[in-house]
Amino acid sequence: MKEFYDVLIVGGGPAGCGCALSLHESNLQVAIVDKESFPRDKVCGDAIPGPTFKVMDKINKNWGVALRNFADKEDVKTSRAFVPNGQSFSIHWKEYSYNSKRIHFDNFLMQLVRKETNTDLLEGKRLKELEMNSDFVLCKFSDGSICKVGMVIGADGANSVVKRYVEHDNKTNENSCAAVRAYVEGVSGLQEGTNEFYYLKNYLPGYLWIFPLKDGAANIGFGMEMKKTKSVNLREMFLKIIQEEPIISSRFKNAKIVGEVKGFGLPMFSKKRKISGQRVLLCGDAASLIDPLMGHGIDKAFTSGYLAAKQIELCFKNNDFSLEYAALYDQSVYNAVGSELKRSKQLVQLINKSPFVINLFAKLAQNKKVFNWLVKVAKI
Ligand SMILES: Cc1cc2nc3c(=O)[nH]c(=O)nc-3n(C[C@H](O)[C@H](O)[C@H](O)COP(=O)(O)OP(=O)(O)OC[C@H]3O[C@@H](n4cnc5c(N)ncnc54)[C@H](O)[C@@H]3O)c2cc1C
């Protein structure tokens, strides 16, 4: 580690890598610090949303092609939702997307940063605290080392340390949702290219997902709002669903869970918040940018990493590291993804108020014309 960096990106997930890749032509001295060493696992559904690829195209067309051609993937064309009244409906995606285990996907991004940029990669090193100064930020690490940096990018996920310095409190992130996931082999009835979502009568407003993976296994998980999860054991609930729910249990007769059932929090978008401070920008989960309806955040993390890089370049070009100037970043993020997140939030509120609205949606969806209209109106 050097004594000084222009930019220190804390976290090497999609937000951090998106930022580092976007800075490849900036001539700034950049480092990514991550408490883990890559390849590292990340508890996730492993569904990589379409906008991620579009942002990569903007950063570099060849990297966009490389990301699409990445070997460890199962292409996804359809999402199929099963609702409490027994009906189902499918949405066919126009945008390209795939499922890929995060241990491989995130490592691919990290290797791209390593090969194609001059970013210093500081792995196995945990940021402990920041000390804000007018001319620099002093970064202190758990191993006792320190460095001075011009700007800090908080891409350190759901339990962000950096976030505390934007919100000026000592609390870690309040995750509004929690979920568990397992890798499962031998699940019968998996459909190629189709991600399945189950809204089950006794488990609303949570849902179970079944996402097929390249090797014939599946990423299967169950998530719910935090208020509910406080009194329930998500792991037990997950196992009960796959063993006992009539609509799917028969598919698990010969199935085997590989490894542990792991859980993690999801900082869902709930409202526009401050995601920048003096010499600090927050990206991805640290900025609570997960879509509250579907739970996807990789696309938002990558997009906000890209937009943070644009703001970093502006700050250095104009030598302006003020709070006011950094706030342009908030605007650019919410201009890019704010209306989509707000719409999802409204749909979640509607479902929470009256969970069986999903039944109504599925009933209407049986008519193709009405369904197409609904998808257009809800901008799904
Ligand atoms: C169960 C579950 C299922 C999900 N399913 C999907 C899905 O299918 N599709 C989707 O798009 N999204 C999904 N999400 C959300 C998605 O995982 C996140 O939105 C995404 O990982 C955010 O990326 P990020 O780069 O902001 O953070 P992360 O991917 O969490 O990366 C943060 C990095 O920061 C590092 N770090 C943390 N603290 C420190 C520190 N103090 N010092 C140094 N390094 C640090 C971590 O080691 C990590 O590598 C799911 C989430 C969960 C929990």
The ligand as a Tripos MOL2 file, in Angstrom:
@<TRIPOS>MOLECULE
LIG
   53    58     1     0     0
SMALL
NO_CHARGES

@<TRIPOS>ATOM
      1 C1        -29.8180  -13.3560   -0.2050 C.3       1 LIG1
      2 C2        -29.5770  -12.2910   -1.2190 C.ar      1 LIG1
      3 C3        -29.9820  -12.5000   -2.5450 C.ar      1 LIG1
      4 C4        -29.7170  -11.5150   -3.4990 C.ar      1 LIG1
      5 N1        -30.0330  -11.7930   -4.8170 N.ar      1 LIG1
      6 C5        -29.7060  -10.9060   -5.7780 C.ar      1 LIG1
      7 C6        -29.8660  -11.2430   -7.1490 C.ar      1 LIG1
      8 O1        -30.2280  -12.3630   -7.5140 O.2       1 LIG1
      9 N2        -29.5720  -10.2920   -8.0780 N.ar      1 LIG1
     10 C7        -29.1100   -9.0530   -7.7250 C.ar      1 LIG1
     11 O2        -28.8820   -8.2040   -8.6120 O.2       1 LIG1
     12 N3        -28.9140   -8.7320   -6.4090 N.ar      1 LIG1
     13 C8        -29.1710   -9.6150   -5.4480 C.ar      1 LIG1
     14 N4        -28.9150   -9.3200   -4.1350 N.ar      1 LIG1
     15 C9        -28.3150   -8.0090   -3.7990 C.3       1 LIG1
     16 C10       -26.8410   -7.9890   -4.1880 C.3       1 LIG1
     17 O3        -26.1690   -9.0580   -3.5630 O.3       1 LIG1
     18 C11       -26.1930   -6.6390   -3.7660 C.3       1 LIG1
     19 O4        -27.0390   -5.5880   -4.1440 O.3       1 LIG1
     20 C12       -24.8290   -6.4510   -4.4030 C.3       1 LIG1
     21 O5        -23.9230   -7.4430   -3.9810 O.3       1 LIG1
     22 C13       -24.2750   -5.0600   -4.0230 C.3       1 LIG1
     23 O6        -22.9700   -4.9210   -4.5000 O.3       1 LIG1
     24 P1        -21.9320   -4.0000   -3.6950 P.3       1 LIG1
     25 O7        -20.7040   -3.9710   -4.5350 O.co2     1 LIG1
     26 O8        -22.5820   -2.7320   -3.3100 O.co2     1 LIG1
     27 O9        -21.6420   -4.7690   -2.3250 O.3       1 LIG1
     28 P2        -21.0370   -6.2250   -2.0690 P.3       1 LIG1
     29 O10       -21.2250   -7.0890   -3.2350 O.co2     1 LIG1
     30 O11       -21.6020   -6.6610   -0.7680 O.co2     1 LIG1
     31 O12       -19.4790   -5.9540   -1.9030 O.3       1 LIG1
     32 C14       -18.9870   -5.2550   -0.7970 C.3       1 LIG1
     33 C15       -17.5150   -5.6090   -0.6100 C.3       1 LIG1
     34 O13       -16.9940   -4.7850    0.4290 O.3       1 LIG1
     35 C16       -16.1370   -5.5570    1.2450 C.3       1 LIG1
     36 N5        -16.0900   -4.8950    2.5600 N.ar      1 LIG1
     37 C17       -17.1190   -4.7530    3.4420 C.ar      1 LIG1
     38 N6        -16.7050   -4.0640    4.5320 N.ar      1 LIG1
     39 C18       -15.3940   -3.7610    4.3270 C.ar      1 LIG1
     40 C19       -14.4070   -3.0620    5.1020 C.ar      1 LIG1
     41 N7        -14.7020   -2.5310    6.2930 N.pl3     1 LIG1
     42 N8        -13.1370   -2.9500    4.6020 N.ar      1 LIG1
     43 C20       -12.8280   -3.4990    3.3810 C.ar      1 LIG1
     44 N9        -13.7360   -4.1710    2.6180 N.ar      1 LIG1
     45 C21       -14.9930   -4.2950    3.0790 C.ar      1 LIG1
     46 C22       -16.7700   -6.9390    1.2610 C.3       1 LIG1
     47 O14       -15.8200   -7.9440    1.5620 O.3       1 LIG1
     48 C23       -17.2990   -7.0490   -0.1700 C.3       1 LIG1
     49 O15       -16.3770   -7.6850   -1.0340 O.3       1 LIG1
     50 C24       -29.1250  -10.2760   -3.1360 C.ar      1 LIG1
     51 C25       -28.7400  -10.0610   -1.8040 C.ar      1 LIG1
     52 C26       -28.9480  -11.0610   -0.8630 C.ar      1 LIG1
     53 C27       -28.4880  -10.8320    0.5490 C.3       1 LIG1
@<TRIPOS>BOND
     1     1     2 1
     2     2     3 ar
     3     2    52 ar
     4     3     4 ar
     5     4     5 ar
     6     4    50 ar
     7     5     6 ar
     8     6     7 ar
     9     6    13 1
    10     7     8 2
    11     7     9 ar
    12     9    10 ar
    13    10    11 2
    14    10    12 ar
    15    12    13 ar
    16    13    14 ar
    17    14    15 1
    18    14    50 ar
    19    15    16 1
    20    16    17 1
    21    16    18 1
    22    18    19 1
    23    18    20 1
    24    20    21 1
    25    20    22 1
    26    22    23 1
    27    23    24 1
    28    24    25 2
    29    24    26 1
    30    24    27 1
    31    27    28 1
    32    28    29 2
    33    28    30 1
    34    28    31 1
    35    31    32 1
    36    32    33 1
    37    33    34 1
    38    33    48 1
    39    34    35 1
    40    35    36 1
    41    35    46 1
    42    36    37 ar
    43    36    45 ar
    44    37    38 ar
    45    38    39 ar
    46    39    40 ar
    47    39    45 ar
    48    40    41 1
    49    40    42 ar
    50    42    43 ar
    51    43    44 ar
    52    44    45 ar
    53    46    47 1
    54    46    48 1
    55    48    49 1
    56    50    51 ar
    57    51    52 ar
    58    52    53 1
@<TRIPOS>SUBSTRUCTURE
     1 LIG1         1 GROUP 0 **** ****
